[in-house]
Amino acid sequence: MTIEIAAAREGFISRHNLWSDEQQAAAAELRRRIEVDGIRQVRLGWPDQHGIVRGKTLVADDFLGALENGRDMQTAVLVMDTTNNPIVPFFAPGGGELAIPELEGMGDAVLVPDPLTFRVLPWAGGTGWVLADMYFTNGQPVPLSARNVLKRALAELEERGYGFRAGLEVEFYITKLDDPSLSCESSGWPPDPPQVSAIAHGYQYLTENRNDEIDAILQPLHDALIAVGLPLRSMEDEWGPGQCEFTFGPTGGVTPADDMILFRTATKQVCRRLGYHATFMCRPGLPNFFSSGWHLHQSLDDLETGANGFVANDGRHLSDLGEQWVGGLLEHAAASCVFSTPTVNGYKRYRPHSLAPINITWSLENRGSLVRVIGEPGDPHTHVENRAGEPAANPYLYMASQVVAGMDGLERQLDPGAPAGGDPYAADRPALPRNLYEAVAALRASKLFRDAFTPTFVDYIALMKESEMDRFMAEVTDWEQREYFDVY
């Protein structure tokens, strides 16, 4: 960074009033911790449009400067899909199809650390970790930044007198890393995936012995997740070989999304250091591997009383508020799929009788429905669970979609209708999108999301996903080779 640029950003955070009183207090304590705890470097991370952490590792002194001035970050990452293929030309005038003048030339933006997210990483000696928000150099939030999208939605919900509370239930795979595929020939764009083997046989759902077989990796994961302050509740054996489910206690505001980012980051890094490969890909292309899901548990806190707004006191399982929230989730379920299931691969999970939904239903304690109500009448822990998500979803956008859809249900007092009984797969209800193309079409047609997330953001995400799908459709798959090469 040149001296001129550094001077222009002197006092960037205070000059643009970017921190709350709570963040300012946390930053003051963080300055003390950096010295006292012997922190040598800090990973300054920005969660991108895919929910992948990008950023820079700063030496301690430079990070202290970032607590005053922010840190430069090039904006080219904003127009890259999951394997860094640009979706628009980098140097298109006026930001090209995105029509954001600040992106012309892909100059620098500014990463502003959120000191409330600071952690010390126990697996990386002397290393801190902190999430950041992205701003243009004029102090305005970058409109394509997913964390900012969620924060705006939460602020609107709070104006209505409610706080969003969410708990995480995440399935993923741990495999043994046999070959990281690091040859030059494997370093393509994208590179070849690592070669792996199973760490245990599957198909013994929730058995203690299967969990004990992989205890050598579960224990280091447990210790790391607890050490960084995540509200871990359980580590469970799932169906597939080496498939796990971790659950986390509910937290409020933007915290559950930040926790999901940290959980995926910690899990992949700890596993890699110990010779394993963890993946949050929904359905790995490996023999006998099942799909993985991310079930998002959610409720609303009444900000005046602190009570759970979903609890009914008249013998019903869900209050009027809760039913209207569910009505909103159902009304906008198809368009929300781009955020809950953002990959081509994720739609291979939507299969009948698979414990994943295929249509837009809600129910009381039925795992075949899209939205499941959990809790007996009067239960103070009553909440609803969206079962559509894949573990690769961007947590900020997944949760923001729930908040926006649920608020529309409250605003319009939407009636979700009768809960599905019996077999929800046989229910006469609209189907969820069968693929990412259908989901993107539903999103593009959604007035709600265009109004709430802005047309610029919706068009941006749609363009991003269409770019990925176009690349997918251009590839010749193993299925096509088997289907056509011999018979024709």
BELPEGI-V411508 format. One line per field, one symbol per residue. ss: DSSP state (a for helix, b for strand, c for the rest). psi: psi as a letter, one per 40 degrees, with the letter a starting at -180 (. if undefined). A space follows every 50 residues. Layout:
ss->???
psi->???
This chain:
ss->ccaaaaaacccaaaacccccaaaaaaaaaaaaaaaaccccbbbbbbbccc ccbbbbbbbaaaaaaaaaacbbbbaaaaabcccccbccccccaaaaaacc aaaaaacbbbbbbcaaacbbccccccbbbbbbbbbcccccbccccaaaaa aaaaaaaaaccbbbbbbbbbbbbbbbbbbccccaaaccccccccbbbbcc cccccccaaaaaacaaaaaaaaaaaaaccccbbbbbbcccccbbbbbbbb bbccaaaaaaaaaaaaaaaaaaaccbbbbccccccccccccccbbbbbbb bbcccccbcccccccccccaaaaaaaaaaaacaaaaaaaaccccaaaaac ccccccccbccbbbccccccbbbbccccccccbbbbbbbcccccaaaaaa aaaaaaaaaaaacccccccccccaaaccccbccccaaaaaaaaaccaaaa aaacaaaaaaaaaaaaaaaaaaaacccaaaaaaacccc
psi->hiddddddehfddddefeiiddddddddddddddddefhdihhhhhhaee ehhiaihhidddddddedeahihiedddfhadffhheihdfhhfebddfh deehefaiahhhiheeehihheehhfhihiiiihiieeeiiheehddddd dddddddddeeiihhiihhhiiihihhdhefeiddefagiiiiihiiiei iafghfiddddddfdddddddddddddeeifhdihihadihehihhiiii iibedddddddddddddddddddefihhhehdgifihehiiiihhhhiih hhddeeiheehiffeidhiddddddddddddfdddeddddgeidddeedg iifeeiieigiiihfheeidhhhhiiheheehiihhediieeihdddddd dddddddddddefhheaiihibhddeigiiiiheidddddddddehdddd ddeidddddddddddddddddddeihidddddddddd.
